[in-house]
């Protein structure tokens, strides 16, 4: 916190709130909240409602718990007056325009001399570099998700719908102890696999076409995120070429990851390999992203913004090739940045797609 800019920080983003306090209350939707933190140089407050007051007191024992009755906005003036807050920093990514105007109005009606100051990435910057405990929690979430996938593989048969296969995988992850899914699972067959964020539907997977999975489990708050692509039957050569190109691009990118490496440079290594292999324009999304309490965190591996990788950062590496009317291939691993290289957390091989069924 820059004391010249703000004297109080209002933390309302769910993952940031949990990261700083340990409070695991979840926001059910964007316009509902389980609470917020107010942080000054001298005091830590967790403001919440009666649904969470006992939970908050147990989980956030370093914070003073304030239980509001009529919502956070109406309770803030009293709290801020007690704190003698003059400049309140709020997370601009989380506060909507409607909420901002509500704060302005109640501050005015209460004659509160507190300025509202938008902030960006104050807590997210702390979350970029993971502790070994966070890395271990991610490893455990990934292990759970991978083992669930391996147990589901023998049950997958030609003619199954994407929705059925997705349900089998999601069910197995929950039965194995996942708190939730990291995100809605992607299971895409044939031409649907050319859609990087396809939604599982009633299409049936058949011989001679790719089947793309992107799935993850959340365990102890931390997310895993993995992609693999299977193929059933004898390939016409397209799958083999596409698959090998994607896997090689991933290997080249992972080999370039280390402390001090450029995220744009790592992305470029994979992208140029795909383009030079005859698939220019067929890899549209970024190479990867950080994971943690959220499934998408900083840093990003992409052509758009350069970041210097630091030891302890945890990123996905997920190149893909997507061919309209045929399908797509994506392989994704989770990787920890180390001083002299990268540590891959995954245990299942990328070429599981060539050996199964």
RAURNOR-V64336 format. One record per pair of residues at least 24 apart in sequence whose ideal C-beta (glycine too) atoms are under 10 Angstrom apart, sorted by the first residue. I is the first residue (numbers start at 1). J is the second residue. If there is no record, write none. Layout:
I;J  I;J
//
This chain:
1;39  1;40  1;41  1;89  1;119  1;122  2;89  2;119  2;122  3;40  3;41  3;87  4;87  5;87  5;89  5;117  5;119  6;39  6;40  6;85  6;86  6;87  6;88  6;89  6;90  6;115  6;116  6;117  6;118  6;119  6;122  7;40  7;41  7;42  7;80  7;83  7;84  7;85  7;86  7;87  7;88  7;89  7;114  7;115  7;117  8;38  8;39  8;40  8;41  8;43  8;45  8;79  8;80  8;83  8;84  8;85  8;86  8;87  8;88  8;89  8;90  8;114  8;117  9;37  9;38  9;39  9;40  9;85  9;87  9;88  9;89  9;90  9;91  9;117  9;119  9;122  9;123  10;36  10;37  10;38  10;39  10;45  10;47  10;72  10;76  10;79  10;80  10;85  10;88  10;89  10;90  10;91  10;94  10;95  10;103  10;116  10;117  10;119  11;35  11;36  11;37  11;38  11;39  11;46  11;89  11;90  11;91  11;94  11;119  11;122  11;123  12;36  12;37  12;47  12;72  12;90  12;91  12;93  12;94  12;95  12;99  13;37  13;91  13;93  13;94  13;95  13;123  13;124  13;293  13;294  14;94  14;293  14;294  15;123  15;124  15;127  15;221  15;223  15;292  15;293  15;294  15;297  16;91  16;93  16;94  16;121  16;122  16;123  16;124  16;126  16;127  16;293  16;294  17;46  17;48  17;60  17;91  17;94  17;123  17;293  18;59  18;60  18;221  18;293  18;294  19;123  19;124  19;126  19;127  19;134  19;221  19;292  19;293  19;294  20;44  20;46  20;60  20;62  20;63  20;123  20;126  20;127  21;45  21;46  21;56  21;59  21;60  21;61  21;62  21;63  22;46  22;56  22;58  22;59  22;60  22;61  22;62  22;63  22;221  23;48  23;52  23;55  23;56  23;57  23;58  23;59  23;60  23;63  23;65  24;52  24;55  24;56  24;58  24;59  24;60  24;179  24;220  24;221  25;49  25;51  25;52  25;55  25;56  25;59  25;60  26;52  26;180  27;94  30;94  30;96  31;96  31;98  31;99  33;71  33;72  33;73  33;94  33;99  35;60  35;65  35;66  35;67  35;68  35;72  36;66  36;68  36;72  36;75  36;76  36;79  36;90  36;91  36;94  37;63  37;123  38;63  38;64  38;66  38;72  38;76  38;79  38;80  38;83  38;85  38;88  39;63  39;83  39;89  39;122  39;123  40;83  40;84  40;85  42;83  43;79  43;82  43;83  45;79  45;82  45;83  47;72  47;75  47;76  47;79  48;72  49;75  71;102  72;99  72;102  72;103  73;99  73;102  73;103  73;105  73;106  73;107  74;102  74;106  74;110  75;106  76;102  76;103  76;106  76;107  76;110  76;112  76;114  77;103  77;106  77;107  77;109  77;110  77;111  77;112  77;114  78;110  78;112  80;107  80;110  80;112  80;113  80;114  81;110  81;111  81;112  81;113  81;114  83;114  84;113  84;114  85;112  85;113  85;114  85;115  86;112  86;113  86;114  86;115  86;117  87;114  87;115  87;116  87;117  88;112  88;114  88;115  88;116  88;117  88;119  89;115  89;116  89;117  89;118  89;119  89;120  89;122  90;116  90;117  90;118  90;119  91;118  91;119  91;120  91;121  91;122  91;123  91;124  92;116  92;117  92;118  92;119  92;120  92;121  93;118  93;119  93;120  93;121  93;124  121;298  124;290  124;292  124;294  124;297  124;298  125;298  127;290  127;292  127;293  127;294  127;297  127;298  128;290  128;292  128;297  128;298  128;299  128;307  128;309  128;310  128;312  128;313  128;314  129;290  129;299  129;310  129;311  129;312  129;313  129;314  129;337  130;222  130;290  130;291  130;292  130;297  130;311  130;312  130;313  130;314  130;336  130;337  131;312  132;312  132;336  133;220  133;222  134;220  134;221  134;222  134;291  134;292  134;293  134;312  134;314  134;336  135;222  135;292  135;312  135;314  135;334  135;336  135;343  135;345  136;220  136;222  136;345  137;218  137;219  137;220  137;221  137;222  137;223  137;224  137;292  137;293  138;219  138;220  138;222  138;223  138;224  138;225  138;291  138;292  138;314  138;334  138;336  138;345  139;219  139;222  139;224  139;314  139;334  139;336  139;343  139;345  139;346  139;347  140;177  140;217  140;219  140;220  140;222  140;224  140;345  141;173  141;177  141;178  141;179  141;182  141;216  141;217  141;218  141;219  141;220  141;221  141;222  141;223  141;224  141;225  141;291  141;334  141;345  142;182  142;216  142;217  142;219  142;222  142;223  142;224  142;225  142;226  142;291  142;333  142;334  142;345  142;346  142;347  142;348  143;176  143;217  143;219  143;224  143;345  143;346  143;347  143;348  144;172  144;173  144;176  144;177  144;178  144;179  144;216  144;217  144;218  144;219  144;224  145;169  145;172  145;173  145;176  145;178  145;181  145;182  145;185  145;215  145;216  145;217  145;218  145;219  145;223  145;224  145;225  145;226  145;346  145;348  146;215  146;217  146;224  146;226  146;228  146;345  146;346  146;347  146;348  146;352  147;172  147;173  147;176  147;217  147;347  147;348  148;172  148;173  148;174  148;175  148;176  148;177  148;178  148;215  148;217  149;173  149;213  149;215  149;217  149;226  149;228  149;348  149;352  150;347  150;348  150;352  150;356  151;175  151;176  152;213  152;215  153;213  153;228  153;230  153;348  153;352  153;356  153;357  154;356  154;357  156;187  156;205  156;211  156;213  156;230  156;232  156;356  156;357  157;205  157;232  157;357  158;204  158;205  158;206  158;207  158;208  158;209  158;211  158;232  158;233  158;357  159;204  159;205  159;206  159;207  160;187  160;189  160;204  160;205  160;206  160;211  161;187  161;189  161;200  161;201  161;202  161;203  161;204  161;205  162;186  162;187  162;188  162;189  162;190  162;192  162;193  162;198  162;199  162;200  162;201  162;202  162;203  162;204  162;205  162;211  162;212  163;187  163;199  163;200  163;201  163;202  163;203  164;200  164;202  164;204  164;205  165;189  165;200  165;204  165;205  165;211  165;213  166;199  166;200  166;201  166;213  166;215  167;200  169;200  169;213  169;215  169;217  170;200  170;215  170;217  172;217  173;215  173;216  173;217  173;218  173;219  173;224  174;217  176;217  176;219  177;217  177;219  178;216  178;217  178;218  178;219  178;224  179;217  179;218  179;219  179;220  179;221  179;222  180;216  180;217  180;218  180;219  180;221  180;223  181;215  181;216  181;217  181;218  181;223  181;224  181;295  182;214  182;215  182;216  182;217  182;218  182;219  182;222  182;223  182;224  182;225  182;226  182;291  182;294  182;295  182;296  183;214  183;215  183;216  183;218  183;223  183;225  183;294  183;295  183;296  184;214  184;215  184;216  185;213  185;214  185;215  185;216  185;217  186;212  186;213  186;214  186;215  186;216  186;227  186;330  187;211  187;212  187;213  187;214  187;215  188;212  188;213  188;214  188;229  188;327  188;328  188;330  189;230  189;232  189;327  190;325  190;326  190;327  190;328  191;322  191;323  191;324  191;325  191;326  191;327  191;328  192;327  192;328  193;229  193;230  193;320  193;322  193;323  193;326  193;327  193;328  193;329  193;330  194;282  194;320  194;321  194;322  194;323  194;324  194;325  194;326  194;327  194;328  194;329  195;322  195;324  195;327  195;328  196;227  196;283  196;284  196;285  196;318  196;320  196;322  196;328  196;330  197;285  198;328  205;230  205;232  206;232  206;233  207;231  207;232  207;233  207;234  207;357  208;232  208;233  208;234  208;235  208;236  208;239  209;233  209;235  209;239  209;326  209;327  210;235  210;238  210;239  210;242  210;243  210;323  210;326  210;327  210;328  210;329  210;330  210;353  211;327  211;353  211;356  211;357  212;320  212;322  212;327  212;328  212;329  212;330  212;331  212;353  213;330  213;332  213;353  214;318  214;320  214;330  214;332  215;332  216;291  216;295  216;316  216;332  216;334  218;293  218;294  218;295  220;293  221;292  221;293  221;294  222;291  222;292  222;293  222;294  222;295  222;314  223;291  223;292  223;293  223;294  223;295  223;296  223;297  223;334  224;291  224;295  224;316  224;334  224;345  224;346  225;288  225;289  225;291  225;295  225;296  225;316  225;318  225;332  225;333  225;334  226;316  226;318  226;331  226;332  226;333  226;334  226;345  226;346  226;348  227;316  227;318  227;319  227;320  227;329  227;330  227;331  227;332  227;333  227;350  228;329  228;330  228;331  228;332  228;333  228;346  228;348  228;349  228;350  228;351  228;352  228;353  228;356  229;320  229;321  229;327  229;328  229;329  229;330  229;331  229;332  229;350  229;352  229;353  229;354  230;329  230;352  230;353  230;354  230;355  230;356  230;357  231;327  231;329  231;353  231;354  231;356  231;357  232;353  232;356  232;357  233;357  235;354  236;326  238;323  238;326  238;327  238;329  239;326  239;327  239;329  239;353  239;354  240;354  241;277  241;278  241;279  241;321  241;329  242;274  242;277  242;278  242;279  242;282  242;320  242;321  242;322  242;323  242;326  242;327  242;328  242;329  243;321  243;329  243;331  243;350  243;351  243;353  243;354  244;277  244;329  244;351  244;354  245;273  245;274  245;276  245;277  245;278  245;279  245;282  245;283  245;319  245;321  245;329  246;270  246;273  246;274  246;277  246;279  246;283  246;318  246;319  246;320  246;321  246;328  246;329  246;330  246;331  246;332  246;350  247;319  247;329  247;331  247;349  247;350  247;351  247;353  247;354  248;273  248;274  248;277  248;319  249;273  249;274  249;275  249;276  249;277  249;279  249;283  249;287  249;317  249;319  249;320  249;321  249;331  250;287  250;288  250;317  250;318  250;319  250;320  250;330  250;331  250;332  250;333  250;335  250;344  250;350  251;317  251;319  251;331  251;333  251;344  251;350  252;317  252;319  253;287  253;288  253;301  253;315  253;317  253;318  253;319  253;333  253;335  253;342  254;288  254;315  254;317  254;333  254;335  254;341  254;342  254;343  254;344  255;341  255;342  256;309  256;317  256;341  256;342  257;288  257;301  257;309  257;313  257;315  257;317  257;335  257;336  257;337  257;338  257;341  257;342  257;343  257;344  258;309  258;311  258;337  258;338  258;339  258;340  258;341  258;342  259;308  259;309  259;310  259;311  259;312  259;313  259;337  259;338  259;339  259;340  259;341  259;342  260;308  260;309  260;310  260;311  260;337  260;339  261;301  261;307  261;308  261;309  261;310  261;337  261;341  261;342  262;301  262;306  262;307  262;308  262;309  263;287  263;288  263;289  263;298  263;299  263;300  263;301  263;302  263;303  263;304  263;305  263;306  263;307  263;308  263;309  263;313  263;315  264;300  264;301  264;302  264;303  264;304  264;305  264;306  264;307  265;301  265;306  265;309  266;301  266;302  266;307  266;309  266;315  266;317  266;342  267;300  267;301  267;302  267;303  267;304  267;306  267;317  267;319  268;301  268;302  268;303  269;319  270;301  270;317  270;318  270;319  270;320  271;302  271;303  271;319  273;319  274;319  274;320  274;321  277;321  278;321  279;320  279;321  279;322  279;323  281;322  282;320  282;321  282;322  282;323  282;324  282;328  283;319  283;320  283;321  283;322  283;328  283;330  284;320  284;322  285;318  285;319  285;320  285;322  285;330  286;316  286;318  286;319  287;315  287;316  287;317  287;318  287;319  287;320  287;332  288;315  288;316  288;317  288;318  288;319  288;332  288;333  288;334  288;335  289;314  289;315  289;316  289;317  289;318  290;314  290;315  290;316  290;334  291;315  291;316  291;334  299;337  301;335  309;337  309;342  310;337  310;339  311;336  311;337  311;338  311;339  311;340  312;336  312;337  312;338  312;339  313;337  313;338  314;343  314;345  315;342  317;342  317;344  329;353
//
